[in-house]
């Protein structure tokens, strides 16, 4: 039996096998996941569905059964205990995402009023003012290109 394998544990157990009960746990399966055989330690490919195998072959399963039976009758002091399987736990990571909201329709006058207030209170850097003036000039040009606006508000 492979003693370096952490998936199968053997222990000296004075209590009969009927008093110890293993609690089955559901485990997450990963593609190409392998586990160690409960008897010989060779690797077993875990199927995508169905039971998780404990043994690589029927002979390993039978040998483990023989040992368990001998331990239950008191003839052997070794009992095979089901292996511990590590489970990947999903971790939730909350990230703050800065979403830029662009005003639409009637929200533009309010946004431009906020911009005016930020310029007046000095919250806009002087180095950004030339680019801002160019953008506002483009807005004025776009307004002048609109025929309906040009008829109502001649420049």
Backbone bond lengths (Angstrom), bond angles and torsions (degrees), N, CA, C in turn:
res aa  C-N    CA-C-N  psi(-1)  N-CA   C-N-CA  omega(-1)  CA-C   N-CA-C  phi
1 X - - - 1.453 - - 1.516 107.88 -
2 X 1.317 118.07 141.33 1.460 123.82 -177.84 1.529 108.86 -79.72
3 X 1.353 116.94 116.26 1.460 119.20 -177.59 1.513 112.37 -89.59
4 X 1.338 118.78 -13.94 1.462 121.50 179.75 1.527 112.28 -83.00
5 X 1.288 118.27 -16.04 1.458 122.94 -176.81 1.517 109.50 -75.30
6 X 1.319 117.74 127.37 1.460 121.59 179.76 1.514 112.13 -84.44
7 X 1.337 117.03 -6.77 1.450 118.04 -176.57 1.516 112.50 -84.11
8 X 1.328 118.72 -19.77 1.456 121.82 177.87 1.517 107.56 -123.87
9 X 1.300 116.28 134.60 1.447 120.04 -177.83 1.513 108.62 -124.85
10 X 1.307 116.87 134.88 1.458 120.22 171.69 1.512 107.16 -115.48
11 X 1.297 116.25 144.86 1.455 119.37 -177.18 1.513 109.15 -148.41
12 X 1.311 116.86 154.38 1.449 121.39 172.57 1.507 107.07 -78.27
13 X 1.321 115.58 128.01 1.453 119.03 -172.96 1.520 109.12 -134.73
14 X 1.329 118.65 109.48 1.458 119.61 177.99 1.512 112.69 -74.61
15 X 1.323 119.28 -21.37 1.464 121.96 -177.68 1.519 109.49 -81.68
16 X 1.321 117.75 147.90 1.462 119.89 177.19 1.522 110.98 -66.00
17 X 1.336 115.52 158.12 1.461 121.25 -177.15 1.514 112.32 -65.76
18 X 1.318 118.12 -24.33 1.457 119.93 -177.17 1.524 112.61 -71.50
19 X 1.341 118.11 -18.53 1.461 119.89 -178.87 1.519 112.30 -86.05
20 X 1.332 117.98 -18.68 1.461 120.55 -179.92 1.518 109.57 -100.23
21 X 1.317 114.67 132.31 1.459 119.81 179.55 1.523 108.73 -126.37
22 X 1.303 115.46 133.49 1.466 120.55 177.36 1.511 108.32 -88.04
23 X 1.319 116.97 139.09 1.456 120.78 177.53 1.517 108.44 -96.61
24 X 1.327 118.00 114.93 1.465 119.40 -179.01 1.527 110.40 -72.11
25 X 1.331 115.62 139.76 1.461 121.18 178.09 1.520 108.77 -125.54
26 X 1.300 115.97 144.08 1.461 119.98 175.82 1.524 108.48 -79.49
27 X 1.298 115.92 137.71 1.452 120.22 -179.25 1.517 109.85 -120.34
28 X 1.327 115.71 148.64 1.452 120.45 176.00 1.521 108.09 -77.57
29 X 1.315 116.83 138.27 1.454 120.51 -179.58 1.503 110.00 -104.86
30 X 1.310 114.11 140.22 1.453 120.79 178.40 1.520 108.40 -114.08
31 X 1.340 117.83 153.19 1.464 119.66 176.76 1.530 110.53 -59.97
32 X 1.314 116.20 137.91 1.463 124.76 178.36 1.528 112.27 58.17
33 X 1.326 117.59 31.66 1.457 121.66 177.73 1.519 108.63 -75.16
34 X 1.311 117.25 138.02 1.458 121.48 177.41 1.518 109.22 -124.49
35 X 1.329 114.49 149.30 1.452 121.92 175.83 1.517 107.71 -126.36
36 X 1.323 116.93 164.67 1.459 121.56 178.79 1.521 109.20 -90.79
37 X 1.333 115.73 145.52 1.464 121.80 176.45 1.523 108.79 -64.07
38 X 1.328 116.86 141.64 1.450 121.77 -179.09 1.519 113.76 -69.11
39 X 1.336 118.55 -14.66 1.458 120.68 -179.73 1.525 112.52 -110.16
40 X 1.322 116.75 -57.14 1.463 119.41 -172.87 1.528 113.42 -97.98
41 X 1.328 118.20 -16.31 1.456 121.08 177.51 1.511 115.11 87.39
42 X 1.330 118.43 1.10 1.465 118.80 178.34 1.524 109.55 -71.03
43 X 1.319 116.30 159.35 1.465 119.92 -174.63 1.529 111.36 -79.55
44 X 1.337 114.28 144.41 1.463 122.61 179.43 1.512 107.17 -124.64
45 X 1.321 117.59 129.96 1.457 121.82 176.67 1.524 108.49 -79.79
46 X 1.342 116.75 124.64 1.461 121.56 -177.97 1.530 108.66 -81.32
47 X 1.345 118.49 126.40 1.467 119.74 179.25 1.527 111.24 -71.19
48 X 1.316 116.05 161.01 1.462 120.75 -178.77 1.521 111.93 -67.76
49 X 1.333 116.45 -31.50 1.462 120.35 -179.66 1.520 109.28 -132.90
50 X 1.301 116.37 165.65 1.459 120.96 177.14 1.519 111.84 92.42
51 X 1.326 114.35 -168.72 1.453 120.11 -178.22 1.524 111.15 -72.12
52 X 1.323 114.57 149.73 1.462 120.23 174.04 1.524 106.41 -80.16
53 X 1.329 118.84 122.93 1.465 120.04 -176.90 1.529 111.69 -71.30
54 X 1.339 115.43 147.88 1.458 121.16 177.46 1.522 110.70 -105.66
55 X 1.313 116.84 -25.40 1.453 121.41 -172.80 1.527 109.16 -126.02
56 X 1.338 115.66 150.59 1.462 119.75 179.67 1.524 111.26 -83.52
57 X 1.333 117.99 -23.19 1.468 120.51 -178.64 1.518 109.18 -151.72
58 X 1.315 115.30 170.57 1.457 119.83 179.13 1.530 110.84 -70.20
59 X 1.332 118.15 -29.48 1.470 119.68 178.92 1.534 110.73 -68.01
60 X 1.346 117.94 -39.33 1.465 120.46 176.27 1.524 110.44 -65.54
61 X 1.321 116.61 -40.74 1.459 120.63 178.31 1.524 110.18 -62.38
62 X 1.334 117.13 -41.80 1.461 121.02 -178.97 1.529 111.01 -67.89
63 X 1.316 118.05 -40.63 1.468 121.12 178.49 1.529 110.67 -63.03
64 X 1.321 117.13 -41.58 1.465 120.63 177.69 1.522 110.73 -65.15
65 X 1.332 116.75 -37.71 1.473 120.71 177.84 1.520 110.14 -64.05
66 X 1.347 116.44 -42.69 1.461 120.41 179.14 1.530 110.92 -60.97
67 X 1.322 116.41 -44.00 1.461 120.40 -179.86 1.524 111.15 -65.44
68 X 1.321 117.32 -41.52 1.460 121.43 178.55 1.526 110.51 -63.31
69 X 1.324 116.33 -40.78 1.462 120.92 179.93 1.529 110.36 -66.67
70 X 1.331 116.65 -41.55 1.465 120.34 178.89 1.528 110.55 -65.14
71 X 1.342 117.01 -38.78 1.464 120.18 178.66 1.515 110.94 -66.88
72 X 1.334 117.33 -36.40 1.462 120.77 179.98 1.529 111.13 -68.09
73 X 1.324 117.38 -33.37 1.465 120.03 -178.82 1.519 112.35 -85.43
74 X 1.351 117.18 -6.69 1.454 120.18 178.12 1.513 113.36 92.21
75 X 1.315 118.83 0.41 1.461 121.76 -179.58 1.524 112.57 -77.16
76 X 1.309 117.11 -26.95 1.463 120.96 179.21 1.526 108.05 -128.63
77 X 1.335 116.21 145.57 1.462 120.53 -178.17 1.525 111.50 -95.49
78 X 1.307 117.99 11.83 1.453 121.77 -177.81 1.522 108.66 -114.00
79 X 1.324 114.96 135.14 1.457 120.14 177.42 1.521 108.25 -127.03
80 X 1.313 117.13 137.69 1.458 121.35 177.56 1.517 107.94 -81.45
81 X 1.327 115.80 124.81 1.462 121.41 179.24 1.509 107.35 -109.35
82 X 1.309 115.80 137.48 1.465 120.46 -178.65 1.518 110.41 -57.38
83 X 1.317 116.65 147.90 1.461 122.30 -173.62 1.527 112.89 -75.18
84 X 1.325 114.62 159.97 1.456 122.48 175.62 1.515 107.24 -93.83
85 X 1.319 117.39 126.72 1.457 122.39 -179.47 1.517 108.25 -110.15
86 X 1.327 116.15 126.73 1.455 119.85 177.93 1.515 109.11 -80.60
87 X 1.323 115.52 138.91 1.458 122.05 -176.85 1.521 108.80 -116.55
88 X 1.327 116.15 134.33 1.454 120.34 174.48 1.522 108.43 -76.05
89 X 1.323 115.33 129.32 1.458 119.40 179.31 1.521 109.12 -104.46
90 X 1.324 116.78 130.69 1.468 118.04 177.07 1.526 110.25 -70.94
91 X 1.316 115.84 139.58 1.457 121.97 179.74 1.523 107.93 -114.73
92 X 1.305 116.31 128.51 1.451 121.29 178.64 1.521 108.83 -92.06
93 X 1.321 115.99 125.10 1.457 121.83 179.41 1.520 107.71 -114.91
94 X 1.313 115.51 121.77 1.462 120.12 178.17 1.518 108.66 -94.79
95 X 1.305 115.88 123.67 1.454 120.85 178.27 1.514 108.79 -117.69
96 X 1.308 114.50 140.27 1.460 118.87 175.18 1.513 107.85 -88.31
97 X 1.300 114.90 124.43 1.453 120.85 -179.87 1.517 107.59 -111.73
98 X 1.322 115.10 123.56 1.455 119.42 179.39 1.529 107.99 -82.30
99 X 1.312 115.56 115.67 1.453 121.44 -178.89 1.515 107.89 -104.12
100 X 1.299 115.24 125.70 1.458 120.02 179.00 1.522 108.60 -87.38
101 X 1.313 115.85 118.24 1.461 121.11 -178.36 1.529 108.02 -97.65
102 X 1.316 115.26 123.46 1.467 120.95 178.96 1.522 107.55 -99.65
103 X 1.338 117.06 125.33 1.470 119.21 179.57 1.528 111.32 -63.57
104 X 1.311 115.38 151.29 1.460 121.87 177.36 1.522 109.02 -128.62
105 X 1.321 115.52 144.27 1.461 122.30 173.19 1.514 114.60 51.10
106 X 1.351 117.34 -119.10 1.462 120.54 -173.73 1.531 113.79 -70.58
107 X 1.303 119.83 -5.07 1.465 121.53 179.46 1.530 112.04 -81.81
108 X 1.346 117.78 -14.70 1.462 120.74 -178.08 1.538 113.58 -63.36
109 X 1.327 120.19 -44.00 1.476 118.15 179.30 1.529 112.45 -58.40
110 X 1.327 117.29 -39.34 1.472 120.64 178.30 1.529 110.51 -65.35
111 X 1.347 117.54 -42.19 1.465 121.15 179.28 1.526 110.59 -64.04
112 X 1.319 116.89 -40.84 1.467 119.60 178.92 1.528 111.30 -69.63
113 X 1.331 117.45 -31.92 1.465 120.39 175.14 1.531 110.51 -65.85
114 X 1.319 116.96 -38.78 1.462 120.21 176.14 1.525 111.03 -64.98
115 X 1.346 116.55 -39.58 1.455 120.50 177.06 1.528 111.08 -62.03
116 X 1.324 115.82 -42.95 1.466 120.52 177.91 1.522 110.57 -60.05
117 X 1.318 116.94 -43.72 1.460 121.21 -179.96 1.534 110.85 -64.55
118 X 1.327 117.47 -39.82 1.466 120.62 179.39 1.528 111.22 -66.68
119 X 1.332 117.21 -37.13 1.468 119.80 177.80 1.527 109.95 -67.87
120 X 1.351 116.81 -42.66 1.468 120.72 -179.60 1.529 112.84 -64.91
121 X 1.325 117.56 -35.63 1.460 120.29 -177.54 1.529 112.90 -89.27
122 X 1.328 117.40 -0.72 1.461 120.90 176.94 1.514 114.58 81.80
123 X 1.317 117.99 19.74 1.459 121.14 179.43 1.529 112.30 -82.22
124 X 1.338 117.16 -8.53 1.461 122.28 175.51 1.518 106.79 -104.95
125 X 1.340 116.50 127.94 1.458 120.67 -179.21 1.523 111.17 -65.61
126 X 1.347 115.20 148.77 1.465 120.46 177.39 1.517 111.66 -61.98
127 X 1.334 116.85 -31.16 1.470 119.52 -179.48 1.532 111.72 -68.11
128 X 1.346 118.07 -20.40 1.468 121.78 179.84 1.524 112.94 -91.13
129 X 1.329 117.70 -10.48 1.468 120.67 -175.97 1.529 113.48 -64.62
130 X 1.344 121.62 -41.35 1.471 118.86 178.98 1.537 112.91 -60.58
131 X 1.329 118.19 -42.06 1.467 120.51 178.38 1.529 110.55 -65.98
132 X 1.327 116.38 -38.51 1.458 120.94 178.18 1.518 111.14 -65.39
133 X 1.350 117.44 -41.35 1.467 120.95 178.22 1.520 110.63 -64.30
134 X 1.331 116.95 -39.03 1.474 119.81 178.16 1.524 110.47 -65.08
135 X 1.347 117.58 -41.77 1.469 120.54 179.31 1.519 110.85 -64.91
136 X 1.345 117.38 -39.64 1.467 119.56 178.80 1.534 110.86 -69.67
137 X 1.316 116.84 -31.41 1.474 119.98 174.36 1.521 110.85 -65.16
138 X 1.343 116.52 -38.88 1.470 120.20 176.38 1.521 111.00 -64.53
139 X 1.330 116.93 -36.19 1.471 120.49 177.95 1.530 109.53 -65.21
140 X 1.324 116.19 -44.09 1.477 120.42 179.15 1.528 110.25 -62.07
141 X 1.336 117.79 -41.56 1.469 121.36 178.21 1.526 110.90 -63.73
142 X 1.333 116.93 -39.99 1.465 120.60 179.16 1.525 110.25 -64.53
143 X 1.336 116.63 -38.90 1.471 119.64 176.93 1.533 111.09 -64.07
144 X 1.313 117.53 -40.21 1.468 120.87 179.69 1.521 112.39 -68.41
145 X 1.333 116.88 -25.29 1.471 119.37 178.57 1.525 112.47 -78.54
146 X 1.304 118.13 -14.85 1.467 120.62 179.63 1.518 109.06 -79.77
147 X 1.343 118.45 121.43 1.469 120.57 -176.39 1.530 112.93 -61.65
148 X 1.304 117.68 -40.94 1.472 119.83 -178.08 1.527 110.32 -65.71
149 X 1.304 117.94 -39.13 1.466 122.18 179.80 1.523 109.78 -69.17
150 X 1.311 117.88 -40.69 1.457 122.00 -177.57 1.535 111.72 -64.98
151 X 1.337 117.63 -35.51 1.479 120.41 178.35 1.517 111.32 -71.26
152 X 1.351 117.99 -34.94 1.457 120.46 -177.41 1.523 112.26 -81.44
153 X 1.327 118.21 -33.84 1.461 122.73 -174.91 1.537 109.38 -131.39
154 X 1.317 117.68 80.53 1.478 117.69 179.46 1.527 110.38 -66.88
155 X 1.351 116.30 143.32 1.464 119.93 -176.96 1.487 111.51 -75.20
